[in-house]
Amino acid sequence: MQNDWMQDESLKDIEPYKLEFLQALVFESSNLRKEQMLPFLMAVAKRGQEKKVSFSDKEIDAVVAVLRKHASPDEIAKIEKVMAMRSRR
């Protein structure tokens, strides 16, 4: 997935540094195996706290909707898994 998703009009109200943070995560996670995902996500959460990066539910919904539009079927499946883990908390 390229970074053209970040130019989507529905993301205009999200700070650019937040989108850059997400793009880095997408790039870093692209080759992870299933068993590597949970430790990776935990590290991401810690990094987000350290850099004081947080997203409102509205921002998360907007980002996920845009990612789904620009993602391959495999990427969509990964997005769905992450969103399912998020909804369980």
Secondary structure, DSSP 8 states (H G I E B T S, - for coil): --GGGGG-GGGTTS-HHHHHHHHHHHHHHTT--HHHHHHHHHHHHHHHHHTT----HHHHHHHHHHHHHH--HHHHHHHHHHHHHHHT-
